[in-house]
Every structure is written in structure tokens, then in C-alpha cells.
Amino acid sequence: MKVHFILLLILFGLVGTGCWDTSMLKDKSLIQGAGLDITEEGKIVSTLIIPTDNKNMGEELIKSSVGNTPRETRVSMDRKVQERLDASKNKIVVLSEALAREGIFPFLDIYYRDPRSALIARVAVSKMAPIDLFSIKLPGQQPMSKYITDLIESAENLSFTPQYNLQLICPMMFDPGEDFVVPLLDGGKDEIVVTGLALFDGMFMKGELNPTEGLMYTLLSNQMKREATITQKINNNNSPSPANYVTLIVRKMKRNLEITFDEQDNPYVNIHLILKVAVFEYPQDNLHKPEENIKLNNILSDKLTHLSEQVIGKMQEANCDGFGIGRRLMAFHPDKWKQYNWEEDYSNITIEPKVTVEIIRHGIIN
Amino acid sequence: MKNGTSKITVLQLFFIIVQTQIGVGVLSLPYTVFNVSGTDGWISILLSGFFIQLAIFIIWQLNRSYPNETLYDYTPRVIGKYFGSILNLLYTLFFSITAALVLVLFSNTVKTWAFPLTPSWIIIGFLMGICTYLVVADLVIMARFYVLVSIIILVFVGLVVYAHSEANYLYVFPLGKEGLINMIKGSKEAVISMLGFEMLLVIFPFIKGKDIEKLKMATYSNIFVTMIYTFIAFTSYVFFSPAEIVLVPEPVLYMMKEFSFVILERIDLIFLSFWIIAVGTSVMSYLYLASKGVAKLFSVRKESKVVPYVAFFIFIGSIIPTNHLLIDRLSEIIGNISILFIPIIPLFLLALTFWTKRKRRETG
């Protein structure tokens, strides 16, 4: 009798106690992507990509609502969908440019605070309002959330943007000595394009880079992922016009970042980037000749050094310390760091890039 | 299974101390230490390992003087029957309250991270039930269980190693920027998370082996736990930037949230379930210590008879506090009290023992 009672109790305990926190997939609406925008009156427009039903993940709905905070919009959104919204499978958070310029952390609190939310979701800034971006009619039956994530993932693989997610940008958002960038999106008629990088200063977006500059940024910050392809104009007067260009694919890279100081203790940063490249497209041929190679190496080194200067110029203008120079100063020169007001001093320091290109392969023709 | 007759081996002693030390604090340790000693917190933890070694030495010396007795047996002999009983009562209360606090912190974390709707009495009740079951059995059974579940430590370390793929080591430099004073202050916070070696006060006579072997094993377990904690804290400091870590009270779990493997997501929940075992072993140890005390106070021969009652009172005590500010305050107070109970009172007892011995020698 007593044993039976105890067994029953254990059985009840094992089976019954799960009931409090059950969360059935059929009662959930799994958010696939989220967009946040801010109106001129300061209201939040939140747009979510949710599947029409969980069994058929292919079809997606775009729902939008307005409120004072992201959480408020989420709650009012819950009144529009049958199931309960759940951010645990979220793949992407798209922020409008206007919102990004106002400082993103307060808008992302909802993602950082909730234990269920997916911190591996990618972050992007969009030139187009997220609601319009998500509503673009894609050809075929592609789900929007998968399309955007794949788009960013391929941009990461091609090194147009460093790979970050909600969690990985967070340390830099608060660190005075390091800043981050996120991909910048724009919508076309039936497509979405990665149009470059949004430069952040702390939690504020302050500037942008075009795709080529973005690629150079990724290389300079030593975050190349799989491959990187760069096309550069090296002549003016050949015809047809493609003959003026060379396309490189970076195979190996090495970056040295060195900080020295002048007499006034101002930091002087040298970035030396060594790229070992393969020629991907070069209609002028003759790459088997050593002198042609050396000539091309030199021209490309100059061109890319110039491009790097342009990138660094834009970064300093945006006050985006993407290379973590401040962090290095803090770590290795703490006494000098105390003398700086990094927020203001960063844009005035000298950062001198030097790119050395070495062609190591040229494909299967000369 | 007869109580008090079966003895554990020194290797089992190692695992008992390790499992009691690694407990509820491991999730928040990097954060609590950071609040005092910044990114040098991991050095504080190394320092606290040193302080703990001193405490272990004191406890060992004390227990060596009374080879076949537990703390509860020899206190009346050192400071007299009256005060001895009072001290035993205080120790019993201290161990019970520590157990209750561990449970409160445990249910709080589980509720915030995984089960917001499940009532805490269920969460605590389940853990307490299992603990009671094992403590009723015997110290030897407990020891075997501890050895068995020690595999989870490998899982802990394995998952934490993974965080190094996203680490920025520059965050911990320059080393020692907070200064020695803050590092020592921080080590106090760390010591609180590393309590558990005080098991030695009570289980000392139940260990097979020479005294010096016991000291050696206790030292090894201290080194082991210190290393693991230092590693975990260091990893948190290179994963989160200094400005972010103040926002994250459970950095170890938060860092797991970012991981995702091919078929596994939400590694934090997996980590949490392993952590529950570590908490369980700590609760068991404190329940055991408290039950021994109660058995002594009421002169009960078989302490397994009092275990369910002690467990029940601890259970009641642990479901009362729910406000997170109150819980923080309580853990602070108990942390401070434990400094008194663990190194200071044993040191005092040790001094008295030496003094009486010498006096006896002089008079005799």
C-alpha cells in the first residue's frame, strides 16, 4: 500500500510537473525575422516575419504594429496572430537607418533580456524601412527570412562584411575601445542588396561604407572569412573596357597592426596588410612574365593602399574604431590611454595603412 | 548499511570536496568577483585558492588533534559542554541556512532561465527529495554518487572552452590594473562561491587513510576547483567586454546562449541541467552536515532518522524568499557569516586546543 502510494507520487511528479511550463509548438508562432523602425513622432514600428503555420515553414506572413516600445508592439502584435509569438528561432533583426542613428541598444533590450530569444540572430541596418523591405515580392516561392539570412551569410563568406550576431556586437557596443559594423541592406523592385556596411560608434550608427570599401574593411580588420574578390581599375585607355581591370581573389592574408607614439604621446598606427592573391580575371594576359607580375603587384599595392586610406578616412569620420585600437591602448599602454579622450581623439590620430599585394597564381591560362 | 562504521577512501574524499565546492555559485562567480576586482577577478580567484588552502590546513590540524571525532563531538571538549552545545547549534543552523540559500539561488536561476511558471516548491521539492534519499542512505553511498557524477565537470569545461572561439583576450589587459587591495577584496567574494571544503570538519574521522594523505587530497581538490573556477572566470572576462559583464549576472549561462551546434541550440539549457547536478551534490553535503549536527544535539544514534525532518525544515525555509533584492541581501549576509564559521571559529578552536594541551603538559 505504502509502496504503491510512493510510486504513484513519483509517477505524478514526473508526468504532471511538466505541465506548468509546457510550450507546444502548435501554440507558438515562431518569429523568423524582425524589423524595427522609428517614426518621426518617435513611435516604434515593429515588423515581424512569421510562418503562416508551423507545419509549412515555406509560407510567411509579414505583420506590423506600432507602439511606444518594442515590447509593446510585440504584445499588440500578439493580438493579431492566433498563436503566441516566440523569438527563440529568430534569424535576423533588421533595423532602419533612422533608428540605428538614434542608438540601438534600447531597442534591442527585448532580445537581450528574454532568456528564450535567439542571440545568434544576425543584425543588419536597412536603408529602406523594414516593413517595405520585408514586403518586397520575391520571384518564386522563397521565404523572406531565409532569403535575407542567406544573403547576409553569402556576403560574410565573400568577406563583404565581418560575421557578427546579436551577442557578438554587444561587448563592442559598450566597450569604449572598440566598435563594430553591420551589413547595410537596401531593397530593389524584386530583390534585396547588401549595399555596404553601416559604421557604428558605440550604439550609434554614424557612417557607411560601399561594398568595395566594406570588403577592404573586413580585410583590414583581419576578419576575412572564406574568400575575398576585389576588382580594380589599373588602366584607362584599353578597349574594350574590361581590359582596363583586374580581378583578384585573396588566398592568404596577414595583417600587422602596430602602435607607436610621437613626442606628444599621440598614437601613430601602422597597419600592414599582406595579401597573397590569385588573378581571377585579367584580359591583358602575359602573367607568366616576371616583370609583368611585379608591375601588377606594385600597381595593385598602390591602389589598395589608397582604398584603405579612404576606408580609414570614413571610419575616423564616423568615429568607428573598428580595429579596436582603443582596446589595444587600454591593454598595453594604460598610462597613455588615461590621457586621451578617445571619443574625440580617435578621429584625429594617424592611421597609416600599407597594402602589399603578391600574385601567387593566375588561373589556368597565362 | 550501518551508519558511522563504513568509511570512504581518500579518492572519494577528493570528489566529495570538489562536488561540494562546485555548486550554485559557479554561474555567477565571474560577475560577483568582477564587481569588486574588475577583469583581474580571475587573479582574485587564484588568490582565494591560496586562502582556502590556509583554511584547509587549519581544519586539518584541528581535526587531527581529535582523530576519531567530528566537529560536533569535540566542541564540548574544547570549550565546555554548554558552549560546545551552543556552538554545535550555531553550526547546525549555519549549515541548514546555507543549504536553504543554495536552494533559493537554485530555484531562482532555474525559474529565470528555464521554467518561469513552475512553482518553486516543486523545483526545490524535487531536488530536496533526491538529496534526502541519498543522505538517508549513507556517506559511502553519497561518495559513490559524487564520483559517478563528476563526469559533468568535463562537460562544464568542454562547453566553456568553446567560448574561446569568440574571445577577445585584450579585455583582460593590463593585468593587475585594479590593484592588489581590490584583488584581495574580490577573493573574498570568490571564497564564498568556493565553500565546501568545510565538509572536512565533519567527515574527517570517516576517511580511511593517514592524516597526511587526507591533507594531500583536500589540497588536490582545492587546486582542481581553483583552476576550474579561474578558467571559467577568465573565459567570461575575455568573452564579454568589461562594460557588458556588469549587465549579465549569470555570465556563464549567457555565454552559452550564443553557441549553436549543428543539431543543438540553446546550449545554456543543457549547461543548466548539468549544473543542477552540481547544485544537488552541494545541497546533499550541507544536508548531511546539518543532520549530523541535529543528531548530535538530540543525541539520536542513527542520523538517517533525522534527515527527513531537517530536509523538511530546509525546504520550508527555502521557499519563502522570492524577491531578488532580498535574495541578494541574504546571500551577502550568509557569505559574511561563513567567513566567521569556516576559518575563524576553527582557528579559535585550534588555538584553544594547543593551549589546553600545553597547559596539561605543564601541569602534568
Interface residues (C-beta under 8 A of the other chain):
Chain A: G13 T17 W20 D21 S88 Y112 P115 A118 L119 I120 N165 Q167 L168 C170 P171 M172 M173 F174 D175 P176 E178 G324 R327 R328 M330 A331 F332 P334
Chain B: T112 W113 A114 F115 P116 L117 T118 P119 I122 F126 E166 N168 L170 Y171 V172 F173 P174 K177 F239 F240 S241 P242 A243 E244 L247 K257 E258 S260 E265 R266 D268
